[in-house]
Amino acid sequence: MEKYRNALREEIKNRARIYYLIYRELSREVGKEKAVGILKRALYERGRGKGLQLVQKIGGADLRKLAHAFVEGKQEVDVFGHEVVRADDESAVLRLNACPLVEAWNDLGLSAEEKMLMCDIAYQVDFGKFETAGYRLRFDRRIADGHPSCDLIVRARTRSH
């Protein structure tokens, strides 16, 4: 399993390098703002696909089921250090204790500002996933910002009148 975990970590780090290289080239062609917008939309759309899979797996918005799905089956190959801090009827606090994406951006020598920007882009996958599955998501803290973990605060989306 350790061999598989290391291969997975390297694949995720490779994805982070690709994100950065695409961002850099797009920025040169269309400018920083447009490049960021394009990448965010594309990654959000990828997250939507993952959100549809999540709905099939757990059904409607249920924070306890969501928390269980967050860690289910990941223990032996988990490169993000998934942890459920809390899950109740109001919200779920889901934690990532490691980030191969940030590791790769560190390896590339990105500045703190560049790492935060790349995280802003990359975590659109998470927003697409959770929002499509019927949740509201916010990050309380992120590894890219210098914190020891990424804490995701998830709430069921409330219906408007």
C-alpha positions in Angstrom: 0.0 0.0 0.0 2.8 2.4 0.7 4.0 2.1 -2.9 0.5 2.9 -4.1 0.2 5.9 -1.7 3.5 7.3 -2.9 2.5 6.9 -6.5 -0.8 8.7 -5.8 1.0 11.5 -4.0 3.3 11.9 -7.0 0.4 11.9 -9.4 -1.4 14.7 -7.4 1.8 16.7 -7.2 2.1 16.3 -11.0 -1.4 17.6 -11.3 -0.4 20.7 -9.2 2.6 21.3 -11.5 0.3 21.1 -14.6 -2.2 23.5 -13.0 0.7 26.0 -12.5 2.1 25.6 -16.0 -1.3 26.0 -17.6 -1.9 29.1 -15.5 1.4 30.5 -16.4 0.9 30.0 -20.1 -2.7 31.3 -20.1 -1.6 34.3 -18.1 0.9 35.2 -20.8 -1.7 34.8 -23.5 -4.8 36.3 -22.0 -3.7 38.0 -18.8 -3.8 36.9 -15.2 -7.4 37.8 -14.5 -8.8 35.9 -17.5 -6.4 33.0 -16.9 -7.7 32.6 -13.3 -11.3 32.8 -14.4 -10.9 30.2 -17.1 -9.1 27.7 -14.8 -11.6 28.3 -12.0 -14.5 27.6 -14.3 -12.9 24.5 -15.7 -12.1 23.0 -12.3 -15.5 23.9 -10.9 -17.0 22.0 -13.8 -14.8 19.0 -13.0 -16.1 19.2 -9.4 -19.7 19.2 -10.6 -19.1 15.7 -12.0 -17.7 14.6 -8.7 -20.7 16.2 -6.9 -23.1 14.2 -9.1 -21.2 11.0 -8.1 -21.5 12.0 -4.4 -25.3 12.5 -4.7 -25.5 9.0 -6.2 -23.4 7.6 -3.4 -25.2 9.2 -0.4 -28.4 10.6 -1.7 -29.7 14.0 -0.6 -27.9 16.4 1.6 -27.0 14.6 4.8 -24.0 16.0 6.7 -23.3 12.8 8.7 -23.4 10.7 5.5 -21.2 13.3 3.8 -18.7 13.1 6.7 -18.6 9.3 6.5 -18.1 9.4 2.7 -15.2 11.9 3.2 -13.1 9.4 5.0 -14.6 6.1 3.8 -12.1 3.7 2.2 -9.2 6.2 2.3 -7.3 5.1 5.4 -4.6 3.0 3.7 -4.0 5.3 0.6 -4.9 8.7 2.0 -2.4 11.3 0.9 -4.4 14.3 2.2 -4.9 13.0 5.8 -8.7 13.2 5.7 -10.3 13.7 9.1 -13.8 14.4 10.3 -13.6 17.0 13.1 -17.3 17.2 13.6 -20.6 16.3 11.9 -24.0 17.1 13.1 -27.3 18.4 11.7 -26.0 22.0 11.3 -22.6 21.5 9.7 -19.6 19.2 9.1 -16.0 20.2 9.7 -13.8 18.2 7.4 -10.0 18.5 7.7 -7.2 17.8 5.3 -3.9 17.4 7.2 -1.6 17.3 4.2 -1.7 18.7 0.7 0.4 17.2 -2.1 -0.6 20.2 -4.3 1.0 22.6 -1.9 4.0 20.3 -1.6 4.5 20.5 -5.4 4.1 24.3 -5.4 6.7 24.5 -2.6 9.0 22.3 -4.8 8.5 24.7 -7.7 9.5 27.6 -5.4 6.2 29.5 -5.7 5.9 32.5 -3.4 3.2 32.5 -0.6 1.0 34.7 -2.8 1.4 32.4 -5.8 0.5 29.3 -3.6 -2.6 31.0 -2.3 -3.7 31.9 -5.9 -3.1 28.3 -7.1 -5.1 27.0 -4.2 -7.9 29.5 -5.0 -7.9 28.0 -8.5 -7.5 24.3 -7.5 -10.1 24.2 -4.7 -12.8 25.2 -7.2 -13.1 21.4 -7.7 -14.3 21.2 -4.1 -16.8 24.0 -4.5 -18.2 22.4 -7.6 -18.4 19.1 -5.9 -20.1 20.2 -2.7 -22.4 22.8 -4.3 -23.6 20.4 -6.9 -24.3 17.9 -4.2 -26.5 20.4 -2.3 -24.1 21.9 0.2 -22.5 25.3 1.0 -18.8 25.2 1.4 -16.2 27.5 2.9 -12.7 27.0 4.0 -11.9 28.1 7.5 -8.2 27.7 6.9 -5.9 26.3 4.3 -2.4 24.8 4.1 -1.6 27.1 1.2 -2.1 30.0 3.6 0.4 28.6 6.0 -1.9 26.7 8.3 -1.2 23.1 9.4 -4.5 21.9 7.8 -7.3 22.8 5.5 -10.6 23.0 7.3 -13.7 22.7 5.2 -16.9 23.9 6.8 -19.9 22.3 5.0 -23.5 23.1 5.6 -26.6 21.9 3.8 -27.9 24.5 1.4 -31.0 26.1 2.6 -33.8 26.7 0.2 -34.8 30.3 -0.4 -38.4 31.4 -0.2 
